[in-house]
Amino acid sequence: MSDASVFIAGLPSAGKTTFLAALWHLIRSGEVATELSYAGLEGIDVGYLNSIQARWLEHKPMDRTQGSQEQTARLNLRARSGDRLTLSLPDFAGEGFRRMWSARRSTSAIASSASTANGHLFLINVDKIIYPRTVEEYRAELDVLGIVPGEPVLFDPSKCPTASVLADILVALEHAPVAARPRRVAYALTAWDSVVSENRSPEALLAERLPLLHQMLVSRATEVPYRVFGVSAQGMAYEDDDLGDENFPDLPSHRIQVVDGTDSHHDLTRLLTWLLG
């Protein structure tokens, strides 16, 4: 059995815990054919995985992961070829990644996981992207807040443009002291159900909404291959409280949607097999 690891990163509300809950259900239920199947578990309390799976099944928002709750699942998986591997998947708090940018500091757990991982998976919630503001937009915001231009304003990292934050984190992970060298990098645009009607590929959407990040990925593609996926691990927005059972597929695994170019399927493990390929 071979060992491999995937480093999962994302800002707060990117969908990391939801991704892990959906993946746990997918490989345990056997409801759909997957590239990787379940063969055992190590390194994490199964009660935690079952609890987030239960919330996922009930279409309830996940509690935000706190630093004290960070865990790493070591999943024993079996490929269709019969080969086995033990895959490490960490569930880190999003605030830890935001702190890498705002405070220029990383936790030892994040640094260790990133530096030893075979591939990196970044999750980006397309509904939570913060875009750069023009001077006029910024002045209008200050006016609404009753702040006179020229007065000092407290720095709020949660309001900074997503592209700048993610691009800087990407650079920070690959330089000392972390010095990560992933073989491949994947970007999963989560909450894909909210943009599926736009009929664009995940990469086209990334290029339009986060051009700085996309340009960096393209410029480094010969050294670090990348791929952009559209992912809806939950199936639809949590805010749709009036949804009845008739709006959900008969099989919970069919709520999962993964878009890779023009291909659409329900198998989250294909992201992992591509990263480890």
C-alpha positions as CSV (number, residue, x, y, z in Angstrom):
1,M,0.0,0.0,0.0
2,S,1.4,3.4,-1.0
3,D,1.1,6.6,1.0
4,A,0.0,9.9,-0.5
5,S,-1.3,13.2,0.8
6,V,-3.4,16.0,-0.6
7,F,-3.1,19.4,1.1
8,I,-6.5,21.1,1.2
9,A,-6.6,24.9,1.5
10,G,-9.2,27.6,1.4
11,L,-10.3,30.9,3.1
12,P,-13.2,30.9,5.6
13,S,-16.5,29.5,4.1
14,A,-14.6,28.0,1.1
15,G,-16.3,24.6,1.7
16,K,-13.5,22.5,3.0
17,T,-15.5,20.7,5.7
18,T,-18.5,20.2,3.3
19,F,-16.1,18.7,0.7
20,L,-14.8,16.3,3.3
21,A,-18.3,15.4,4.5
22,A,-19.5,14.8,0.9
23,L,-16.4,12.7,0.1
24,W,-16.9,10.6,3.3
25,H,-20.5,9.8,2.3
26,L,-19.5,9.2,-1.4
27,I,-16.9,6.5,-0.7
28,R,-18.8,4.9,2.2
29,S,-22.3,4.7,0.6
30,G,-21.3,3.1,-2.8
31,E,-24.2,4.9,-4.4
32,V,-22.2,5.8,-7.5
33,A,-19.1,4.4,-9.1
34,T,-16.0,6.2,-8.0
35,E,-12.3,6.1,-9.0
36,L,-11.4,5.4,-5.4
37,S,-13.3,3.3,-2.9
38,Y,-13.2,3.0,0.9
39,A,-10.9,0.4,2.5
40,G,-10.4,1.7,6.1
41,L,-9.7,4.8,8.2
42,E,-6.9,6.0,10.4
43,G,-5.9,9.2,12.3
44,I,-9.3,10.8,12.8
45,D,-12.3,10.2,15.0
46,V,-14.9,8.5,12.9
47,G,-17.5,10.2,15.0
48,Y,-16.3,13.6,13.6
49,L,-16.7,12.3,10.0
50,N,-20.1,10.8,10.8
51,S,-21.3,14.1,12.4
52,I,-20.4,16.3,9.4
53,Q,-21.9,13.6,7.1
54,A,-25.1,13.8,9.1
55,R,-25.3,17.6,8.7
56,W,-24.5,17.2,5.0
57,L,-27.3,14.7,4.6
58,E,-29.7,17.0,6.4
59,H,-28.6,20.0,4.2
60,K,-27.5,21.9,7.3
61,P,-24.6,24.4,7.3
62,M,-21.3,23.2,8.7
63,D,-19.9,24.7,11.8
64,R,-16.9,26.7,11.1
65,T,-13.7,24.7,11.8
66,Q,-11.8,26.1,14.8
67,G,-8.1,25.7,15.3
68,S,-8.7,23.3,18.2
69,Q,-10.9,21.1,15.9
70,E,-8.4,20.7,13.1
71,Q,-7.9,17.0,12.2
72,T,-6.4,15.0,9.4
73,A,-8.2,12.0,8.0
74,R,-6.0,9.1,6.8
75,L,-8.2,7.2,4.4
76,N,-7.3,3.7,3.2
77,L,-8.5,3.7,-0.4
78,R,-8.6,1.2,-3.2
79,A,-8.3,2.1,-6.9
80,R,-10.2,0.4,-9.6
81,S,-7.0,-1.3,-10.6
82,G,-6.9,-2.9,-7.2
83,D,-3.9,-0.8,-6.0
84,R,-4.3,0.5,-2.5
85,L,-3.2,3.8,-1.0
86,T,-3.4,5.7,2.2
87,L,-4.5,9.2,1.6
88,S,-4.1,12.0,4.1
89,L,-6.7,14.8,3.9
90,P,-6.4,17.7,6.5
91,D,-9.4,19.8,7.6
92,F,-7.8,23.2,8.5
93,A,-9.6,26.3,9.7
94,G,-9.9,28.9,7.0
95,E,-8.8,31.6,9.4
96,G,-5.3,30.0,9.4
97,F,-5.0,30.6,5.7
98,R,-6.2,34.2,5.9
99,R,-3.6,34.7,8.7
100,M,-0.9,33.6,6.4
101,W,-1.6,36.7,4.3
102,S,-2.7,39.2,6.9
103,A,-0.1,38.4,9.6
104,R,2.6,36.7,7.5
105,R,2.5,33.7,9.7
106,S,1.6,30.0,9.3
107,T,0.8,27.3,11.8
108,S,3.3,24.4,12.0
109,A,0.5,22.0,11.0
110,I,-0.3,23.9,7.8
111,A,3.4,24.2,7.0
112,S,4.1,20.5,7.6
113,S,1.1,19.4,5.6
114,A,1.8,21.7,2.6
115,S,5.5,20.8,2.4
116,T,5.0,17.1,2.4
117,A,1.8,16.8,0.2
118,N,1.9,15.3,-3.3
119,G,-0.7,17.7,-4.5
120,H,-2.5,20.9,-3.4
121,L,-6.2,21.4,-3.6
122,F,-7.5,25.0,-3.2
123,L,-11.2,25.6,-2.6
124,I,-12.7,28.9,-3.6
125,N,-16.4,29.7,-3.0
126,V,-17.6,31.6,-6.1
127,D,-20.3,33.3,-4.0
128,K,-17.8,34.7,-1.5
129,I,-15.3,36.3,-3.9
130,I,-14.4,39.9,-3.0
131,Y,-13.5,42.0,-6.0
132,P,-11.2,45.0,-6.1
133,R,-12.9,48.3,-5.6
134,T,-12.4,51.5,-7.5
135,V,-11.6,54.7,-5.7
136,E,-15.2,55.9,-6.2
137,E,-16.6,52.7,-4.7
138,Y,-14.3,53.0,-1.8
139,R,-15.2,56.6,-1.1
140,A,-18.9,55.6,-1.3
141,E,-18.3,52.9,1.2
142,L,-16.6,55.3,3.6
143,D,-19.5,57.7,3.2
144,V,-22.0,55.0,4.2
145,L,-19.9,54.2,7.2
146,G,-19.7,57.9,8.1
147,I,-15.9,58.0,7.8
148,V,-14.4,61.2,6.6
149,P,-11.8,60.7,3.8
150,G,-8.3,61.0,5.3
151,E,-9.3,59.6,8.7
152,P,-7.5,56.3,9.7
153,V,-9.4,53.2,9.0
154,L,-8.7,49.9,10.8
155,F,-7.4,47.2,8.6
156,D,-9.9,44.4,7.9
157,P,-8.4,41.4,6.1
158,S,-11.8,39.9,5.4
159,K,-12.6,42.8,3.0
160,C,-9.4,42.5,0.9
161,P,-9.7,41.2,-2.7
162,T,-9.8,37.4,-2.9
163,A,-7.4,37.2,-5.9
164,S,-4.7,39.1,-4.1
165,V,-5.0,37.1,-0.9
166,L,-5.0,33.7,-2.7
167,A,-2.1,34.7,-5.0
168,D,0.0,35.7,-2.0
169,I,-0.8,32.5,-0.2
170,L,0.2,30.5,-3.2
171,V,3.6,32.3,-3.2
172,A,4.0,31.9,0.5
173,L,3.4,28.2,0.5
174,E,6.1,27.6,-2.1
175,H,8.8,29.7,-0.5
176,A,10.8,29.3,2.8
177,P,10.0,28.4,5.5
178,V,7.2,26.2,4.0
179,A,8.9,25.5,0.6
180,A,6.2,23.2,-0.7
181,R,6.8,21.5,-4.0
182,P,3.5,19.9,-5.1
183,R,3.5,17.9,-8.3
184,R,0.1,19.3,-9.3
185,V,-2.3,21.9,-8.1
186,A,-6.1,21.9,-8.5
187,Y,-8.6,24.7,-7.9
188,A,-12.1,23.7,-7.0
189,L,-14.7,26.5,-7.5
190,T,-17.3,25.6,-4.9
191,A,-21.0,26.5,-4.9
192,W,-20.8,25.8,-8.6
193,D,-24.6,25.3,-8.6
194,S,-25.0,29.1,-8.3
195,V,-23.1,29.7,-11.6
196,V,-23.9,26.6,-13.6
197,S,-26.6,28.5,-15.6
198,E,-23.8,30.8,-17.0
199,N,-22.7,27.8,-19.2
200,R,-18.9,28.5,-18.8
201,S,-16.1,26.2,-18.0
202,P,-14.5,26.4,-14.5
203,E,-11.3,27.7,-16.0
204,A,-13.1,30.4,-18.0
205,L,-14.9,31.5,-14.8
206,L,-11.6,31.6,-12.9
207,A,-10.0,33.7,-15.6
208,E,-12.8,36.2,-15.6
209,R,-13.4,36.6,-11.8
210,L,-9.8,36.0,-10.5
211,P,-7.6,37.1,-13.4
212,L,-4.5,37.7,-11.2
213,L,-4.6,34.2,-9.8
214,H,-5.3,32.6,-13.2
215,Q,-2.4,34.4,-14.9
216,M,-0.1,33.1,-12.2
217,L,-1.3,29.5,-12.8
218,V,-0.9,29.8,-16.5
219,S,2.6,31.3,-16.2
220,R,3.8,28.4,-14.0
221,A,1.9,25.6,-15.8
222,T,5.0,24.0,-17.3
223,E,6.6,23.7,-13.8
224,V,3.4,22.9,-11.8
225,P,0.5,21.5,-13.8
226,Y,-2.9,22.8,-12.7
227,R,-6.6,22.1,-13.4
228,V,-9.7,24.0,-12.4
229,F,-12.9,22.1,-11.4
230,G,-16.4,23.3,-10.7
231,V,-17.7,21.6,-7.5
232,S,-21.0,21.6,-5.8
233,A,-20.6,19.3,-2.9
234,Q,-23.8,20.3,-1.2
235,G,-26.0,20.5,-4.3
236,M,-27.7,23.8,-3.6
237,A,-27.6,26.9,-1.3
238,Y,-28.2,26.4,2.4
239,E,-30.4,29.5,2.3
240,D,-33.0,27.7,0.3
241,D,-35.0,26.8,3.4
242,D,-38.2,26.2,1.6
243,L,-36.9,23.3,-0.4
244,G,-38.9,20.1,-0.1
245,D,-37.7,16.5,-0.5
246,E,-38.9,16.6,-4.1
247,N,-36.1,19.0,-4.9
248,F,-33.4,16.5,-3.9
249,P,-32.2,13.5,-5.9
250,D,-33.2,10.0,-4.7
251,L,-29.5,9.3,-4.0
252,P,-27.7,11.8,-1.8
253,S,-24.5,11.3,-3.8
254,H,-26.3,12.7,-6.9
255,R,-26.4,16.1,-5.2
256,I,-22.6,16.2,-5.7
257,Q,-21.7,17.8,-9.0
258,V,-18.2,18.0,-10.4
259,V,-17.4,19.8,-13.6
260,D,-14.1,19.2,-15.4
261,G,-14.0,21.1,-18.7
262,T,-17.2,19.9,-20.4
263,D,-17.4,16.7,-18.4
264,S,-19.9,16.6,-15.5
265,H,-20.2,13.8,-13.0
266,H,-20.6,13.0,-9.2
267,D,-17.2,11.6,-8.4
268,L,-15.1,13.8,-6.0
269,T,-12.4,11.2,-6.0
270,R,-11.5,12.1,-9.6
271,L,-10.0,15.4,-8.3
272,L,-7.8,13.4,-6.0
273,T,-6.7,10.9,-8.6
274,W,-5.8,13.7,-10.9
275,L,-3.7,15.4,-8.2
276,L,-1.9,12.1,-7.5
277,G,-1.5,11.1,-11.1
